[in-house]
Amino acid sequence: MEMLRSWWIWKCYLIVLMLLRGGTGVESFVGVNWGRHSTHTLVASSVVDLLLQNGISDVRMFAPRPNALVALEHSSIGVTVTLSRDFLLRDKFISNLQNVSEWVSNLIVPPIQRNVNITTVIVMHQPFLSATTKAPIVWNLTEVFKETRWALDSHNLTHVRTTTSHYTDAIKVAKTPSEAEFRDDIKDMMAKHLEVIAKTNSFFTLDILPITAIETYKWPVEFGFMDNKSNFTVVDGKYRYTNAFEFLYDSAVVALAKAGYPDMEVVLGQIGWPTDGTKDATPENAARFYRGFIPHMVNKKGTPRRRNKNIDAYLYTISDENKMSFPAYGPYIRHYGIYEYDGTPKFEIDFSGKGRKVLPPAAKGTVKLPLRWCVFNGNVTNEKHVELHMQAACNFSDCTSLQPGGSCSNLNFTSRVSYAFNAFYQLGTQDALPCGGYSGLGVITMADPSEGDCKFPVEILTAETVDDGRQVFYTVTYDSSSAAPFNLSLSLSVALLLFVIVLLAFNR
């Protein structure tokens, strides 16, 4: 009887909390994603310091990594963690739902007991990505969601909300938001999913990447910014759209209404602007995007279909992630960081939404490797041989800055090879991997080879290797004309062995 009474108390608390969140007197929050899918990660405590110094109230993580959660203990920061679909597939959780309960017991309950303010669990990240990405669709999302909800409730964690994050390609976007609806191939699954979301008084989470949408729907780049300086607008009956965010958000609102849930809350799980990897991805454009977007959120302006409504949003992301794969998003997905890989701010951003021109503080406690670089020795006797090694270096490391329109896209051949060699060299923390691979074409220099906006990085010391719960199960085809990298699903050691075998065969 006492247990039943306690259960009802928690239920009543949850209902009151939901009502308060939906009230007009409650401020929406602008949080940030903490992406850690990189070869060298910032120390977790340094990231938490950045969150606190910038007044960021909420953070979204893609996996409940214990060391990162320890750094969040006794802080006021609201934490959203993810039971990612790739993590599930990798560990075969989908075939054994009991393991979902174990995931909650082992990775969610202990940090909450240690005063980590976990507020939300995202049950799978973008489970319905389009088949064109070659990413497997999670067909039993509803069962996994129910199991996660049951596991949380069984530990009296009814205050922890559950949702699922969906990319905009889950919606068939037409010429106007009023024509939008969920994709035909996922309509039935989405209907079951939304029914469970509604029964648990939860919300729909939408991930928006405006620059990708602009490429997909052939919109002018100005449509990506809140201060649209072009004449391009979309008129949809009595509604008028001047930017991609409002268009895509209201497309989700319409799709939800057509599915029978016109009043369901929509939270932005990801939104941001990249700084490299394509022509319009620059620090200046990123600063401009946030300068318009954050005040729009803080001032509760809403969208044409939901005027003056609170919209919670997570900016994407705190720092660059050089291990991200990019079939669905473009090579610039690795450059969405507000901070550089070493914790240096890239541009002015005011997280408070007051419009101040402020450069956020740099991360403390980072230690850079020695200031030395690996460059090409200039031997072009066999240019095809050099290109082979350049391609191999890019296959393992990050060369997305060499992409057309990227910050290093104007380098000459020699400098492009140097960039690739240095990326490979820094990947190995300047000693685990040889300069120039195993080609003998690289030399070490202490003179910075950076040219203009093209920065040749020097990595930082890191105390861990993480995959952030987003293990990749598909590859990207290599394009030698643009030096685009692809990701291997093999471990680094196995991949390097294959690399050596190929080179030996080539040099015979």
C-alpha positions in Angstrom: 0.0 0.0 0.0 2.8 2.4 0.9 4.5 1.6 -2.5 1.2 2.3 -4.3 0.8 5.6 -2.5 4.4 6.6 -3.4 3.7 5.8 -7.0 0.6 8.0 -7.1 2.5 10.9 -5.5 5.1 10.7 -8.2 2.4 10.6 -10.9 0.8 13.7 -9.5 4.1 15.5 -9.4 4.7 14.6 -13.0 1.3 16.0 -14.1 1.9 19.2 -12.2 5.4 19.5 -13.8 3.9 19.0 -17.2 1.3 21.7 -16.6 3.9 24.1 -15.3 6.1 23.5 -18.3 3.3 24.3 -20.7 2.3 27.5 -18.9 2.9 30.9 -20.3 4.8 31.9 -17.2 7.6 29.4 -17.7 10.6 30.4 -19.6 11.9 28.2 -22.4 15.5 27.2 -22.2 18.3 27.2 -24.8 20.6 24.3 -24.0 23.4 22.8 -25.9 24.4 19.4 -27.3 27.6 17.9 -25.8 28.9 15.9 -28.8 31.9 13.8 -28.0 32.4 11.8 -31.2 36.0 12.9 -31.8 39.5 11.5 -31.6 40.6 13.9 -28.9 38.0 15.1 -26.4 38.0 17.9 -23.9 38.2 16.9 -20.3 34.7 16.5 -19.0 35.1 18.9 -16.1 36.3 21.6 -18.5 33.2 21.2 -20.6 31.0 21.5 -17.5 32.9 24.6 -16.5 32.1 26.1 -20.0 28.4 25.3 -19.5 28.3 27.0 -16.1 30.3 30.0 -17.2 28.0 30.5 -20.2 24.9 30.2 -18.1 23.7 27.2 -20.0 20.9 25.5 -18.0 20.5 22.2 -20.0 22.8 19.9 -21.9 22.0 16.9 -24.2 24.4 14.0 -24.3 24.4 11.2 -26.9 25.4 8.5 -24.4 25.4 8.4 -20.5 29.1 8.1 -20.2 30.0 7.7 -16.5 33.0 10.0 -16.5 31.1 12.8 -18.1 28.1 12.4 -15.7 30.5 12.4 -12.7 31.5 15.9 -13.8 27.9 17.0 -13.7 27.2 15.8 -10.2 25.7 18.5 -7.8 25.3 21.0 -10.7 22.0 22.6 -11.5 22.4 21.7 -15.2 19.5 19.6 -16.5 20.8 16.6 -18.4 19.3 14.8 -21.3 20.9 11.4 -22.1 20.3 9.2 -25.1 19.7 5.5 -25.5 21.0 5.6 -29.1 19.8 3.3 -31.8 23.4 2.6 -32.9 24.3 1.7 -29.3 21.3 -0.6 -29.2 22.2 -2.3 -32.5 25.8 -2.7 -31.5 25.0 -4.3 -28.2 22.1 -6.3 -29.5 19.7 -4.7 -27.1 16.8 -4.7 -29.6 16.7 -8.5 -29.6 16.6 -8.6 -25.8 14.5 -5.9 -24.3 15.6 -7.0 -20.8 18.9 -5.3 -21.5 17.1 -1.9 -21.8 16.1 -2.3 -18.2 19.7 -3.1 -17.3 20.8 0.0 -19.2 18.5 2.1 -17.1 19.6 0.3 -13.9 23.3 0.6 -14.6 23.7 3.9 -16.4 20.7 6.1 -15.4 19.9 5.2 -11.8 23.4 5.5 -10.3 24.2 9.0 -11.5 20.7 10.3 -10.4 21.5 8.8 -7.0 24.7 10.8 -7.0 22.8 14.0 -7.7 23.1 14.3 -11.5 20.1 16.2 -12.7 18.9 13.8 -15.4 15.6 15.2 -16.7 15.1 13.4 -20.0 16.0 10.1 -21.7 15.9 10.2 -25.5 15.0 6.7 -26.6 16.9 6.4 -29.8 18.3 9.2 -31.9 16.8 9.5 -35.4 15.5 5.9 -35.7 13.7 6.6 -39.0 16.5 8.1 -41.0 15.8 7.8 -44.7 16.9 4.6 -46.4 19.2 6.7 -48.7 21.6 7.0 -45.7 22.0 3.2 -45.5 21.4 3.6 -41.8 19.1 0.8 -40.5 15.6 1.8 -39.5 14.6 0.7 -36.0 11.4 -1.2 -36.5 10.5 -1.9 -32.9 10.9 1.6 -31.5 7.6 1.4 -29.6 8.6 -1.7 -27.7 12.0 -0.2 -26.8 10.3 3.0 -25.8 7.8 1.2 -23.5 10.5 -0.9 -21.9 12.5 2.2 -21.2 9.5 4.0 -19.7 8.7 0.9 -17.6 12.2 0.7 -16.3 12.3 4.3 -15.2 9.0 4.1 -13.5 10.0 0.9 -11.7 12.9 2.9 -10.1 10.5 5.7 -9.1 11.9 8.0 -11.9 8.6 9.1 -13.2 9.9 12.7 -13.3 12.4 11.7 -16.0 10.7 12.3 -19.3 11.1 10.1 -22.3 11.1 11.1 -26.0 12.7 10.2 -29.3 14.6 12.6 -31.5 13.6 12.6 -35.2 15.5 14.3 -38.1 13.5 16.4 -40.5 13.5 13.8 -43.2 10.9 11.9 -41.2 8.5 14.4 -42.6 7.6 14.8 -46.3 8.3 18.5 -46.7 6.3 20.0 -49.6 6.1 23.5 -51.0 4.3 24.7 -47.9 4.1 23.5 -44.3 0.3 22.9 -44.6 1.1 20.1 -47.1 3.6 18.3 -44.8 3.0 14.8 -43.4 5.1 11.9 -42.1 6.8 9.7 -44.7 4.7 7.0 -46.1 7.1 4.2 -45.1 7.1 5.1 -41.4 3.5 6.4 -41.0 2.3 3.3 -39.2 5.3 3.1 -36.9 5.1 6.8 -36.2 1.4 6.5 -35.3 2.2 3.8 -32.6 5.2 5.9 -31.4 3.1 9.1 -31.1 0.4 7.2 -29.2 2.9 6.2 -26.5 4.4 9.7 -26.4 0.9 11.1 -25.8 0.1 8.6 -23.1 3.2 9.5 -21.2 2.6 13.2 -21.4 5.8 13.7 -23.3 6.9 15.7 -26.3 8.1 15.3 -29.9 11.8 16.0 -30.5 12.8 17.5 -33.8 16.4 17.8 -35.1 16.8 20.7 -37.6 20.0 21.5 -39.6 19.0 24.5 -41.6 22.0 24.5 -44.0 21.3 20.9 -44.9 17.6 21.7 -45.5 18.7 24.6 -47.7 20.7 22.2 -49.9 18.0 19.6 -49.9 15.1 21.9 -50.9 17.1 24.3 -53.1 16.3 27.3 -50.9 18.6 30.4 -51.1 21.1 30.5 -48.2 19.5 33.7 -46.8 16.5 31.6 -45.9 18.6 29.9 -43.3 18.9 33.0 -41.1 16.3 34.7 -38.9 17.4 38.1 -40.4 16.7 37.0 -44.0 18.0 39.7 -46.2 16.6 38.3 -49.4 13.1 38.6 -50.9 12.5 34.8 -50.6 9.5 34.0 -48.5 7.0 31.2 -48.5 3.3 32.2 -48.2 1.0 29.4 -46.8 -2.5 30.8 -46.6 -2.5 33.2 -43.7 1.0 32.2 -42.7 4.2 33.7 -44.0 7.6 32.1 -43.7 10.9 34.0 -43.9 13.3 31.4 -42.6 14.0 27.6 -42.7 13.6 27.1 -38.9 10.0 28.3 -38.8 9.1 26.5 -42.0 10.5 23.1 -40.8 9.1 23.5 -37.3 5.6 24.2 -38.5 5.9 21.3 -41.0 6.3 19.1 -38.0 3.4 20.8 -36.2 1.2 20.1 -39.3 2.4 16.5 -39.6 1.6 15.9 -35.9 -1.9 17.4 -36.4 -2.6 15.2 -39.4 -1.5 12.2 -37.2 -4.0 13.2 -34.6 -1.8 15.2 -32.1 -2.3 18.9 -32.9 -1.3 20.1 -29.5 1.8 18.0 -28.9 4.8 20.0 -27.7 7.8 20.0 -30.1 11.3 20.4 -28.7 14.3 21.2 -30.8 16.8 18.4 -30.1 19.5 19.9 -32.5 19.8 23.1 -34.3 22.9 25.1 -35.4 25.2 26.3 -38.1 28.6 24.8 -39.1 31.8 26.8 -39.6 33.7 24.8 -42.2 33.3 22.1 -44.9 31.3 24.0 -47.5 31.0 27.5 -48.9 28.4 28.9 -46.5 29.8 27.2 -43.4 31.8 30.0 -41.8 32.3 31.4 -38.3 30.7 34.6 -39.5 27.5 32.8 -40.7 27.3 30.7 -37.5 27.5 33.9 -35.4 24.8 35.5 -37.5 22.6 32.4 -37.2 22.8 32.3 -33.4 22.5 36.1 -33.1 19.0 35.8 -34.7 17.9 32.4 -33.3 18.7 32.6 -29.6 16.8 35.9 -28.9 13.9 34.4 -30.9 13.7 31.5 -28.5 14.4 33.5 -25.3 11.7 36.1 -26.2 9.2 33.3 -26.9 8.3 34.5 -30.4 7.3 31.0 -31.5 6.4 30.3 -35.1 3.6 31.4 -37.4 1.4 28.5 -36.3 2.4 28.7 -32.7 2.9 32.3 -31.9 4.3 33.4 -28.5 4.9 29.8 -27.4 7.8 28.4 -25.4 10.2 26.3 -27.5 13.0 24.4 -25.7 16.0 24.1 -27.9 19.4 22.5 -27.8 22.1 24.1 -29.9 24.4 21.8 -31.9 27.1 21.5 -30.6 29.6 22.5 -27.9 32.7 21.5 -29.9 33.7 19.9 -33.2 33.4 16.2 -33.8 35.9 14.9 -36.3 34.7 11.3 -36.2 31.2 12.0 -37.4 30.0 10.2 -40.5 28.1 12.4 -43.0 25.9 10.6 -45.6 22.8 12.4 -44.5 24.2 15.7 -43.5 27.2 16.7 -45.6 30.9 16.9 -44.6 30.3 20.0 -42.5 28.6 17.9 -39.8 32.1 17.7 -38.3 32.3 21.5 -37.8 29.2 22.4 -35.9 31.1 23.2 -32.7 30.7 26.5 -31.0 34.2 25.8 -29.7 37.2 24.4 -31.6 38.4 20.9 -30.7 40.8 22.5 -28.1 38.1 24.6 -26.4 38.8 27.9 -28.1 35.6 29.8 -29.0 35.1 30.3 -32.8 32.8 33.3 -32.8 30.8 35.7 -30.7 27.7 34.3 -29.2 25.4 35.5 -26.4 23.7 32.5 -24.8 21.4 34.8 -22.8 19.7 36.0 -25.9 20.2 39.7 -25.0 22.1 40.5 -28.2 25.4 41.3 -26.6 28.6 40.9 -28.8 30.5 38.7 -26.4 33.2 36.0 -27.1 32.6 33.1 -24.7 35.4 32.1 -22.4 37.9 29.5 -23.5 38.1 26.1 -21.9 40.6 25.7 -19.1 42.8 22.7 -18.4 43.5 21.7 -22.1 47.0 20.8 -22.9 48.2 21.0 -26.5 50.7 18.6 -28.0 54.1 20.1 -29.0 53.8 22.7 -31.7 55.0 20.6 -34.6 53.4 19.5 -37.8 53.9 16.9 -40.5 54.2 18.2 -44.0 54.8 16.7 -47.5 58.5 16.7 -48.5 57.6 17.9 -52.0 58.7 14.8 -53.9 56.3 14.6 -56.8 58.3 12.2 -58.9 55.4 9.8 -58.8 52.3 12.0 -58.3 49.9 9.1 -58.4 51.8 7.5 -55.6 51.6 10.8 -53.6 47.8 11.0 -54.2 47.4 7.4 -53.0 49.0 8.2 -49.7 47.1 11.5 -49.4 43.8 9.6 -49.9 44.8 7.0 -47.4 45.6 9.7 -44.8 42.2 11.3 -45.3 40.4 8.0 -45.1 41.6 7.7 -41.5 41.6 11.3 -40.4 39.5 14.4 -41.0 40.1 16.3 -44.3 36.7 17.9 -44.6 38.3 21.4 -44.5 39.6 20.5 -48.0 36.1 20.1 -49.3 35.0 22.6 -52.0 34.2 25.8 -50.2 36.0 24.7 -47.1 38.6 26.8 -45.3 41.4 24.9 -47.0 39.9 24.3 -50.4 42.2 26.8 -52.1 45.4 25.1 -51.2 47.7 24.0 -53.9 48.5 20.3 -54.4 51.6 20.3 -52.2 49.8 22.0 -49.3 46.7 19.7 -49.7 49.0 16.7 -49.3 50.6 18.4 -46.3 47.2 19.0 -44.7 46.2 15.3 -45.1 49.6 14.1 -43.7 49.3 16.4 -40.7 45.7 15.3 -40.0 46.9 11.7 -40.0 49.9 12.5 -37.8 47.9 14.4 -35.2 45.3 11.6 -35.1 48.1 9.4 -33.7 49.0 12.0 -31.1 52.2 12.8 -33.0 53.8 9.4 -32.2 51.4 6.5 -32.6 51.1 7.1 -36.4 54.1 8.1 -38.6 54.4 11.4 -40.4 53.0 10.9 -43.9 51.8 7.4 -43.1 54.2 4.6 -44.2 55.3 6.4 -47.3 58.5 8.3 -46.4 56.9 11.3 -48.0 56.4 13.3 -44.8 58.8 15.5 -42.7 58.3 17.1 -39.3 58.4 20.9 -39.0 58.1 23.3 -36.2 57.1 26.1 -38.6 53.3 26.4 -38.7 52.2 25.6 -42.3 48.8 27.2 -41.9 47.7 29.5 -44.7 45.2 32.3 -44.2 42.0 30.9 -42.9 43.3 27.3 -43.3 44.6 26.2 -40.0 46.7 23.1 -39.7 45.7 21.7 -36.3 47.8 20.5 -33.4 45.9 18.1 -31.3 45.4 18.2 -27.5 46.1 15.6 -24.9 43.1 13.5 -24.1 42.5 11.0 -21.3 39.9 8.9 -23.0 38.7 7.4 -26.2 34.9 7.7 -26.7 32.5 6.8 -29.5 29.6 8.7 -27.9 27.2 5.8 -28.5 27.0 6.6 -32.1 28.9 3.7 -33.7 28.7 4.0 -37.5 27.4 1.0 -39.5 27.7 2.5 -43.0 30.5 4.0 -45.0 31.0 7.1 -47.2 32.5 6.6 -50.7 35.8 8.4 -51.1 36.0 11.2 -53.6 39.6 11.8 -54.6 38.7 15.1 -56.3 37.7 16.8 -53.1 39.7 14.7 -50.6 36.6 13.7 -48.7 37.1 11.1 -46.0 35.1 8.0 -45.3 34.6 6.2 -42.0 35.5 2.5 -41.4 33.5 0.4 -39.0 36.7 -1.5 -38.2 38.9 -0.7 -35.1 41.8 1.6 -35.8 44.3 -1.2 -35.4 42.7 -3.5 -37.9 42.2 -0.6 -40.3 45.9 0.4 -40.1 46.8 -3.2 -40.8 44.8 -3.1 -44.0 46.4 0.2 -44.8 49.9 -1.3 -44.6 48.8 -4.3 -46.7 47.5 -2.1 -49.5 50.6 0.0 -49.6 52.9 -3.0 -49.6 50.9 -4.5 -52.5 51.0 -1.1 -54.4 54.8 -0.8 -53.9 55.7 -4.3 -55.1 
